[in-house]
Amino acid sequence: MSFFTKFKKKRAKENLSATAGKPPLSCKQVGKDLQSFLDGETTEVSSDDLKAHLEACKDCGLEADVYRKIKDALGRQAEPVDEDSLHRLRDFGRKLADSDEPN
């Protein structure tokens, strides 16, 4: 068994115990609920599970940081952001999360 395989198994076991015996979330599951989580909206996935995944997964953690920075930048704008634009951005994000193509 390679070092990488052992590392992945150990990491998965740590994540499993961190989420009270539940299997860790996949990146696709996190992608579907990430924007709602960052907006403070209730999702079907608990925020503890999402937080655990974001801490363990470098790619998803970086994606969350990018979303936060975009949200902060939009919040600093002098003019309010058009609701239609926000709706299109959210739809685009959901389509990306639903895509089976790798990031």
MILUMLUM-396821 format. One record per residue: x, y, z of N, C-alpha, C in turn; residue in three letters. Coordinates in steps of 0.2 Angstrom, whole numbers, plus 5000, padded with zeros to 4 digits. Example, Ala and Ser with C-alpha at 12.3 -4.5 7.8 and 13.67 -1.06 7.14 Angstrom:
! MILUMLUM-396821
506649725039506249785039506649845039ALA
506449895035506849955036506450005039SER
This chain:
! MILUMLUM-396821
500449945000500050005000500550065000MET
500350114995500750174995500650225001SER
501150265001501050315007500450355006PHE
500250374999499750414998499050384999PHE
499050314998498450274999498350275007THR
498850265011498850265018498550325021LYS
498850385018498650445020497950465019PHE
497750445013497050455011496550415016LYS
496750355018496350315022496350345029LYS
496850365031496950395038496550455038LYS
496550505033496250565033495450555033ARG
495250505029494550485029494250465036ALA
494650425039494550395046494450455051LYS
494950505050494850565054494250605053GLU
494150615047493550655045492850615047ASN
492850545047492250515049492150525056LEU
492650515060492650535068492450605069SER
492650645065492550725066491750735065ALA
491450695061490750715060490250665063THR
490450635069490050595073489850535070ALA
490250495066490150435063489850435057GLY
489650495054489350505047489950505042LYS
489850475036490350485031490450555030PRO
491150575028491250645026490850665020PRO
490750725019490450755013490850745007LEU
490650735001491050744995491050814993SER
491550824989491650894986491050914982CYS
490650874979490050884975489550904980LYS
489450874986488950894991489050964993GLN
489750974995489851034998489751094992VAL
489951084986489851124981489151154980GLY
488651104981487951124980487751164986LYS
488051164992487751204998488251255000ASP
488851264997489351314999489051384999LEU
488751404994488551474994487951484999GLN
487551445000487051455005487351455012SER
487851405013488251405019488551475021PHE
488851505016489251565016488751625017LEU
488151615014487651665015487251665022ASP
487451615026487151605032486451575032GLY
486251545026485651515025485651445028GLU
485051425030485051355032485051305026THR
485451255027485451205021485251135024THR
485251085020485051015022485650985025GLU
486251015024486850985026487051025032VAL
487250995038487351035044488051085043SER
488051135046488651185045489251155048SER
489151105053489751075056490051025051ASP
489650995047489950945042490250985036ASP
489951045034490251085029490951115032LEU
490951135038491551165041492151115041LYS
491951055043492450995043492750985036ALA
492350985031492550975025492951025022HIS
492751095023493151145021493851145024LEU
493951125031494551125034495051065031GLU
494651015029495050955027495250955020ALA
494850985016494950985008495251055006CYS
495851055004496151115001495751144995LYS
495551104991495151134985494551174987ASP
494151144991493551174993493651234998CYS
494151225002494351285006494551345002GLY
494951334997495151384993494451414989LEU
494051374987493451394983493051444988GLU
492951414995492551455000492951525001ALA
493551525001493951585002493751634996ASP
493751614990493651654984492951684984VAL
492451634986491751664987491751714992TYR
492051704998492051755003492351825001ARG
492851814997493151884995492751914990LYS
492351874985491951904981491351944984ILE
491051904989490551934993490751994997LYS
491351995000491652055003491652114998ASP
491952094992492052154987491352184985ALA
490852134984490252164982489952204988LEU
490052184994489752225000490052295001GLY
490652294998491052364999490852414993ARG
490452384988490252434983489752484985GLN
489852544982489452604984488652584982ALA
488552554976487852544974487652474976GLU
487052464977486852394978486852354972PRO
486952284973487052244967486352224965VAL
486252224958485652204955485452134957ASP
484852124959484552054961484552004956GLU
484452034950484451984944485151954943ASP
485652004944486351984943486551934949SER
486351944955486451894960486151824959LEU
485551824956485151764954485551724949HIS
485851764944486151734938486851704941ARG
487151734945487851714948487651644953LEU
487151654957486951594961486851534956ARG
486451544951486251484946486851464943ASP
487351504941487951484938488351434943PHE
488351464949488751424954488451354955GLY
487751354955487451284956487551244950ARG
487551264944487651224938488351194938LYS
488851244941489551214941489551154946LEU
489251164952489251114957488851054955ALA
488351054950488050994948488350964942ASP
488850994939489250974934489650914936SER
489750864931490150804933490850804931ASP
490950864927491650874925492050894931GLU
492750874931493150894936493350974936PRO
493450994942493651074942494251084939ASN
